[in-house]
Amino acid sequence: MASLSVHSDRLEIRLTRAERALSRRKDDIVVKRENIRTVIITEDPWIWLRGIRAPGSIVPGVVAAGTWSFHGGKDFVAIKRQRMAVVIDLADEEFSRVILTSQFAPDLIASLKLEPRETA
């Protein structure tokens, strides 16, 4: 599974060697926190796939990794079987959505919450 690192200004998604090979992607994914619109947990990540795979790999119900292109943009997917996953909707990024299998999805959501800010 990809490792997720939350920083004050960005979310880094580090892909495993297998995920890189299956997705045909060389680089990790870095997302600015300000561009994250929503983050949800799903028990069935397969229902979130939209569009066609290009490039990437899929064995239905087992593994899906890569870019899914649809009429409104591109999504990045790295999911395995029927495991808990996180769905991250983005704006102004390379991908419109990132869907990742992660056993730490609840922790990710908790760590992405912004601290309250005072306005002058």
VODREN-924722 format. One record per residue (C-alpha): residue number from 1; x, z, y; residue in three letters. Coordinates in nm, 3 decimals. Each point is the difference from the previous one (the first is absolute). Example, Ala and Ser with C-alpha at 12.3 -4.5 7.8 and 13.67 -1.06 7.14 Angstrom:
BEGIN
site num=1	x=1.230	z=0.780	y=-0.450	residuo=Ala
site num=2	x=0.137	z=-0.066	y=0.344	residuo=Ser
This chain:
BEGIN
site num=1	x=0.000	z=0.000	y=0.000	residuo=Met
site num=2	x=0.109	z=-0.070	y=0.354	residuo=Ala
site num=3	x=0.134	z=0.296	y=0.193	residuo=Ser
site num=4	x=-0.163	z=0.077	y=0.333	residuo=Leu
site num=5	x=0.185	z=0.165	y=0.289	residuo=Ser
site num=6	x=-0.190	z=0.114	y=0.306	residuo=Val
site num=7	x=0.200	z=0.024	y=0.322	residuo=His
site num=8	x=-0.116	z=0.088	y=0.350	residuo=Ser
site num=9	x=-0.021	z=-0.368	y=0.100	residuo=Asp
site num=10	x=-0.033	z=-0.193	y=-0.328	residuo=Arg
site num=11	x=-0.101	z=-0.009	y=-0.365	residuo=Leu
site num=12	x=0.262	z=-0.141	y=-0.237	residuo=Glu
site num=13	x=-0.104	z=-0.141	y=-0.335	residuo=Ile
site num=14	x=0.298	z=-0.037	y=-0.233	residuo=Arg
site num=15	x=-0.074	z=-0.223	y=-0.295	residuo=Leu
site num=16	x=0.147	z=0.057	y=-0.344	residuo=Thr
site num=17	x=0.213	z=-0.270	y=-0.160	residuo=Arg
site num=18	x=-0.293	z=-0.099	y=-0.225	residuo=Ala
site num=19	x=-0.240	z=-0.019	y=0.297	residuo=Glu
site num=20	x=0.247	z=-0.218	y=0.189	residuo=Arg
site num=21	x=0.028	z=-0.237	y=-0.295	residuo=Ala
site num=22	x=-0.375	z=-0.015	y=-0.067	residuo=Leu
site num=23	x=-0.090	z=-0.041	y=0.367	residuo=Ser
site num=24	x=0.287	z=-0.242	y=0.066	residuo=Arg
site num=25	x=0.085	z=0.200	y=0.310	residuo=Arg
site num=26	x=0.355	z=0.089	y=0.104	residuo=Lys
site num=27	x=-0.066	z=0.249	y=0.279	residuo=Asp
site num=28	x=-0.173	z=0.334	y=0.022	residuo=Asp
site num=29	x=-0.309	z=0.028	y=0.221	residuo=Ile
site num=30	x=0.022	z=0.191	y=0.328	residuo=Val
site num=31	x=-0.318	z=0.068	y=0.197	residuo=Val
site num=32	x=-0.023	z=0.153	y=0.347	residuo=Lys
site num=33	x=-0.223	z=0.308	y=-0.010	residuo=Arg
site num=34	x=-0.186	z=-0.117	y=0.309	residuo=Glu
site num=35	x=-0.111	z=-0.311	y=-0.196	residuo=Asn
site num=36	x=-0.161	z=0.198	y=-0.284	residuo=Ile
site num=37	x=-0.378	z=-0.020	y=0.047	residuo=Arg
site num=38	x=-0.138	z=0.173	y=-0.312	residuo=Thr
site num=39	x=0.131	z=0.152	y=-0.321	residuo=Val
site num=40	x=-0.223	z=0.073	y=-0.297	residuo=Ile
site num=41	x=0.042	z=0.103	y=-0.363	residuo=Ile
site num=42	x=-0.163	z=-0.201	y=-0.276	residuo=Thr
site num=43	x=-0.025	z=0.060	y=-0.373	residuo=Glu
site num=44	x=-0.048	z=-0.376	y=-0.061	residuo=Asp
site num=45	x=0.251	z=-0.203	y=0.203	residuo=Pro
site num=46	x=-0.103	z=-0.325	y=-0.174	residuo=Trp
site num=47	x=-0.323	z=-0.028	y=0.200	residuo=Ile
site num=48	x=0.204	z=-0.017	y=0.321	residuo=Trp
site num=49	x=0.181	z=-0.325	y=-0.092	residuo=Leu
site num=50	x=-0.108	z=-0.290	y=0.217	residuo=Arg
site num=51	x=0.116	z=-0.361	y=0.022	residuo=Gly
site num=52	x=0.253	z=-0.174	y=-0.220	residuo=Ile
site num=53	x=0.343	z=0.111	y=-0.119	residuo=Arg
site num=54	x=0.279	z=-0.186	y=0.177	residuo=Ala
site num=55	x=0.273	z=0.099	y=-0.093	residuo=Pro
site num=56	x=-0.022	z=0.277	y=-0.254	residuo=Gly
site num=57	x=-0.099	z=0.093	y=-0.353	residuo=Ser
site num=58	x=-0.313	z=0.126	y=-0.170	residuo=Ile
site num=59	x=-0.108	z=0.111	y=-0.346	residuo=Val
site num=60	x=-0.367	z=0.087	y=0.065	residuo=Pro
site num=61	x=-0.071	z=0.368	y=-0.049	residuo=Gly
site num=62	x=0.367	z=0.076	y=-0.068	residuo=Val
site num=63	x=0.218	z=-0.086	y=0.301	residuo=Val
site num=64	x=-0.023	z=-0.194	y=0.326	residuo=Ala
site num=65	x=0.287	z=-0.037	y=0.245	residuo=Ala
site num=66	x=0.057	z=-0.234	y=0.290	residuo=Gly
site num=67	x=-0.171	z=-0.165	y=0.292	residuo=Thr
site num=68	x=-0.369	z=-0.084	y=-0.012	residuo=Trp
site num=69	x=-0.103	z=-0.258	y=0.261	residuo=Ser
site num=70	x=-0.355	z=-0.015	y=0.130	residuo=Phe
site num=71	x=-0.178	z=-0.176	y=0.286	residuo=His
site num=72	x=0.088	z=0.278	y=0.248	residuo=Gly
site num=73	x=0.365	z=0.063	y=-0.090	residuo=Gly
site num=74	x=0.208	z=0.155	y=-0.278	residuo=Lys
site num=75	x=-0.005	z=0.322	y=-0.203	residuo=Asp
site num=76	x=0.288	z=0.155	y=-0.193	residuo=Phe
site num=77	x=-0.088	z=0.146	y=-0.340	residuo=Val
site num=78	x=0.197	z=0.212	y=-0.251	residuo=Ala
site num=79	x=-0.250	z=0.154	y=-0.243	residuo=Ile
site num=80	x=0.011	z=0.109	y=-0.363	residuo=Lys
site num=81	x=-0.287	z=0.053	y=-0.242	residuo=Arg
site num=82	x=-0.288	z=0.228	y=0.103	residuo=Gln
site num=83	x=0.209	z=0.247	y=0.197	residuo=Arg
site num=84	x=-0.065	z=0.165	y=0.334	residuo=Met
site num=85	x=0.103	z=-0.225	y=0.287	residuo=Ala
site num=86	x=0.019	z=0.005	y=0.376	residuo=Val
site num=87	x=-0.150	z=-0.277	y=0.215	residuo=Val
site num=88	x=0.162	z=-0.030	y=0.344	residuo=Ile
site num=89	x=-0.171	z=-0.225	y=0.257	residuo=Asp
site num=90	x=0.236	z=-0.129	y=0.270	residuo=Leu
site num=91	x=-0.008	z=-0.181	y=0.334	residuo=Ala
site num=92	x=0.276	z=-0.215	y=0.152	residuo=Asp
site num=93	x=0.219	z=0.012	y=-0.312	residuo=Glu
site num=94	x=0.124	z=-0.249	y=-0.260	residuo=Glu
site num=95	x=-0.288	z=0.106	y=-0.228	residuo=Phe
site num=96	x=-0.362	z=0.083	y=0.080	residuo=Ser
site num=97	x=-0.016	z=0.248	y=-0.286	residuo=Arg
site num=98	x=0.238	z=0.169	y=-0.244	residuo=Val
site num=99	x=-0.132	z=0.126	y=-0.335	residuo=Ile
site num=100	x=0.234	z=0.222	y=-0.202	residuo=Leu
site num=101	x=-0.033	z=0.206	y=-0.315	residuo=Thr
site num=102	x=0.117	z=0.350	y=0.090	residuo=Ser
site num=103	x=-0.046	z=0.338	y=-0.161	residuo=Gln
site num=104	x=0.078	z=0.149	y=0.341	residuo=Phe
site num=105	x=-0.282	z=-0.174	y=0.190	residuo=Ala
site num=106	x=-0.158	z=0.327	y=0.127	residuo=Pro
site num=107	x=0.340	z=0.118	y=0.127	residuo=Asp
site num=108	x=0.054	z=-0.333	y=0.177	residuo=Leu
site num=109	x=-0.330	z=0.030	y=0.184	residuo=Ile
site num=110	x=0.078	z=0.358	y=0.102	residuo=Ala
site num=111	x=0.346	z=-0.092	y=0.130	residuo=Ser
site num=112	x=-0.131	z=-0.297	y=0.201	residuo=Leu
site num=113	x=-0.232	z=0.218	y=0.208	residuo=Lys
site num=114	x=0.119	z=0.007	y=0.357	residuo=Leu
site num=115	x=0.061	z=0.323	y=0.182	residuo=Glu
site num=116	x=-0.245	z=0.060	y=0.287	residuo=Pro
site num=117	x=0.146	z=-0.113	y=0.331	residuo=Arg
site num=118	x=-0.076	z=0.143	y=0.340	residuo=Glu
site num=119	x=-0.083	z=-0.242	y=0.277	residuo=Thr
site num=120	x=0.093	z=0.068	y=0.360	residuo=Ala
